[in-house]
Amino acid sequence: MAQTYAPHDADQLLIDLDRVAECQPSFHVEETIAMIEHTNALEKQMKEGNLMGYFAYFLPSFTLSLCQYAPGMVGTAGSWLLKFRVGRQSIHLGGLCAQLALLVIAKTIVLARATYNASNIFVNVMSKYQMSSTAWN
């Protein structure tokens, strides 16, 4: 069961938090309380059904969620259609093989990038000697 606090309790909790988080000078109790009050007002208006003024505020997160779930929905529908043609085990095996191929490609890219960075360290050290007129005489 959720505990409810009076507003002055919240102030005291945030002040205590401010004392604990003294190493963070960017934390301001007044601004945090104002943001909490603003969020509470938004939630109250949403419960009342007055979303028209805040639709543009929530639209980007809705669009991001939709973009994240759309490929999953397409993949699920595609697997339903493929299940009758190739079978469930073949779909599962094909998915595992595709993941393995992507993992190998990712590991190859990581190893290539690490080798490139390590060789750049060598090149940067050696280029100072090559550019110097007295280093290799």
C-alpha positions as CSV (number, residue, x, y, z in Angstrom):
1,M,0.0,0.0,0.0
2,A,1.4,3.4,-1.0
3,Q,2.0,5.9,1.8
4,T,0.8,9.5,1.4
5,Y,2.7,12.4,2.7
6,A,1.6,16.0,3.4
7,P,3.3,18.7,1.3
8,H,5.5,19.8,4.3
9,D,6.7,16.2,4.6
10,A,7.8,16.2,1.0
11,D,9.7,19.5,1.6
12,Q,11.4,17.9,4.6
13,L,12.3,14.8,2.6
14,L,13.8,16.8,-0.2
15,I,15.8,19.0,2.3
16,D,17.1,15.7,3.8
17,L,18.0,14.5,0.3
18,D,19.7,17.8,-0.3
19,R,21.8,17.3,2.8
20,V,22.7,13.8,1.7
21,A,23.5,14.9,-1.9
22,E,25.8,17.8,-1.0
23,C,28.2,16.6,-3.5
24,Q,25.8,17.6,-6.3
25,P,25.7,21.4,-6.4
26,S,23.2,21.3,-9.3
27,F,20.4,19.9,-7.1
28,H,18.0,22.6,-6.0
29,V,15.2,21.8,-3.6
30,E,12.9,24.7,-4.7
31,E,13.2,23.7,-8.4
32,T,12.5,20.1,-7.6
33,I,9.5,20.9,-5.6
34,A,8.2,23.2,-8.4
35,M,8.6,20.4,-10.9
36,I,6.8,17.9,-8.7
37,E,3.9,20.4,-8.3
38,H,3.8,21.0,-12.0
39,T,3.8,17.2,-12.7
40,N,1.0,16.8,-10.1
41,A,-1.1,19.5,-11.9
42,L,-0.5,17.8,-15.3
43,E,-1.6,14.4,-13.9
44,K,-4.7,16.0,-12.3
45,Q,-5.7,17.6,-15.7
46,M,-5.1,14.3,-17.4
47,K,-7.4,12.5,-15.0
48,E,-10.0,15.2,-15.7
49,G,-9.7,14.5,-19.4
50,N,-8.2,17.8,-20.5
51,L,-5.4,16.5,-22.8
52,M,-5.8,18.7,-25.8
53,G,-3.4,21.4,-24.5
54,Y,-0.7,18.9,-23.7
55,F,-1.0,16.6,-26.7
56,A,2.1,18.2,-28.3
57,Y,4.0,17.7,-25.1
58,F,3.4,13.9,-25.0
59,L,3.5,13.3,-28.8
60,P,7.3,12.8,-29.1
61,S,7.4,10.0,-26.5
62,F,4.3,8.4,-28.0
63,T,5.9,8.5,-31.5
64,L,9.1,6.9,-30.0
65,S,7.1,4.1,-28.4
66,L,5.2,3.5,-31.6
67,C,8.5,3.3,-33.5
68,Q,9.8,0.8,-31.0
69,Y,6.8,-1.5,-31.0
70,A,6.0,-1.4,-34.8
71,P,8.9,-3.7,-35.9
72,G,7.9,-6.2,-33.2
73,M,4.3,-6.2,-34.4
74,V,5.4,-6.6,-38.0
75,G,7.7,-9.5,-37.0
76,T,5.0,-11.2,-35.0
77,A,2.6,-11.0,-37.8
78,G,5.2,-12.2,-40.2
79,S,6.1,-15.2,-38.0
80,W,2.4,-16.1,-37.9
81,L,2.3,-16.2,-41.6
82,L,5.6,-18.1,-41.9
83,K,4.7,-20.6,-39.2
84,F,2.3,-22.5,-41.5
85,R,4.8,-22.6,-44.4
86,V,8.1,-23.4,-42.8
87,G,7.3,-24.4,-39.2
88,R,8.0,-23.0,-35.8
89,Q,11.3,-24.7,-35.3
90,S,12.7,-23.5,-38.6
91,I,11.7,-19.9,-37.7
92,H,13.4,-20.3,-34.3
93,L,16.5,-21.7,-35.8
94,G,16.6,-19.0,-38.5
95,G,16.2,-16.3,-35.8
96,L,19.1,-17.8,-33.8
97,C,21.3,-17.9,-36.9
98,A,20.5,-14.3,-37.7
99,Q,21.4,-13.3,-34.2
100,L,24.6,-15.2,-34.4
101,A,25.5,-13.5,-37.7
102,L,24.8,-10.1,-36.2
103,L,26.8,-10.9,-33.1
104,V,29.8,-12.0,-35.3
105,I,29.6,-8.8,-37.4
106,A,29.4,-6.7,-34.2
107,K,32.3,-8.4,-32.6
108,T,34.3,-8.0,-35.9
109,I,33.6,-4.3,-35.9
110,V,34.6,-4.0,-32.3
111,L,37.8,-5.9,-32.8
112,A,38.6,-3.8,-36.0
113,R,38.0,-0.6,-34.1
114,A,40.2,-1.6,-31.2
115,T,43.0,-2.6,-33.6
116,Y,42.6,0.7,-35.4
117,N,42.8,2.7,-32.1
118,A,45.9,0.7,-30.9
119,S,47.6,1.2,-34.2
120,N,46.9,5.0,-34.0
121,I,48.8,5.1,-30.7
122,F,51.8,3.6,-32.4
123,V,51.5,5.9,-35.4
124,N,51.2,9.0,-33.2
125,V,54.3,8.1,-31.3
126,M,56.3,7.2,-34.4
127,S,55.2,10.3,-36.4
128,K,56.9,12.6,-33.8
129,Y,60.2,10.8,-34.5
130,Q,59.7,10.9,-38.2
131,M,58.9,14.6,-38.3
132,S,61.8,15.6,-36.1
133,S,65.0,16.5,-37.9
134,T,67.3,15.2,-35.2
135,A,65.5,12.1,-33.8
136,W,66.8,9.4,-36.1
137,N,70.2,10.8,-37.1
